[in-house]
Amino acid sequence: MTAYLDALNAHDCDTAEALTAAGARDQATSWCEDVARLTDIDVGDHHVEPPEHSGRSTLDEVANVPVTFDLRWRLLHDDGSMDEGATTWGYLLVRDAGDSPWRIVDQGMG
């Protein structure tokens, strides 16, 4: 999670997209282009959850990662979905095997 949030802060869209599952890369691109900065970032402990709760294959490993940060949008890039300031958010990560890298599949749990 830290690498993804660092990529957003650096406006490194290639890295943000690489850390995101193929079906969710548009979300990473949007965040990367719209966020001015994230500060006071705190990544919480992940919580493993049953894959069927998020519509994933029973073979997938799924983790919910809570994050808090202070959000600032780029000028005229605020889409109204989230206010600036202190924010509690959650990211859903998935991998298909214990030796596979985790990928973000959903970044919208506030």
C-alpha positions, -999 to +999 in steps of 0.1 A: +000+000+000+028+024+008+043+020-026+010+028-042+004+059-021+039+071-027+033+067-064+002+088-062+021+115-043+049+114-070+023+114-098+040+082-110+010+068-128+030+039-143+038+026-109+003+032-095-011+013-124+014-016-121+003-021-085-034-023-095-052-053-110-059-050-147-096-044-142-091-015-118-063+005-135-086+033-146-091+040-109-054+043-104-050+066-134-078+088-122-064+091-086-029+097-100-040+125-122-064+141-097-046+140-064-023+169-055-009+153-024-016+129+004+000+137+038-002+122+073-005+087+057-011+058+081-015+023+066-034+000+091-031-037+096-048-057+068-078-079+075-082-111+055-117-117+043-135-145+025-131-140-013-168-146-019-176-114+001-161-094-028-172-117-056-137-132-061-128-167-068-126-190-038-089-196-048-080-160-044-066-145-012-083-112-003-073-085+022-089-052+032-063-026+041-075+005+060-057+038+054-060+073+068-045+103+051-050+140+045-062+146+009-056+176-013-070+176-049-053+193-078-070+225-089-103+217-108-098+180-104-121+174-074-149+151-087-170+156-056-166+120-045-144+128-015-139+159+005-104+173+011-089+169+045-086+140+069-099+108+053-103+072+063-103+049+034-100+012+025-084-007-003-091-043-013-061-063-024-061-097-040-036-124-051-041-158-066-013-176-048+008-172-017+039-163-038+020-139-061+022-101-056-008-084-041-027-061-065-053-035-057-087-045-071-109-018-053-100+015-038-133+028-027-142+018+009-147+049+030 
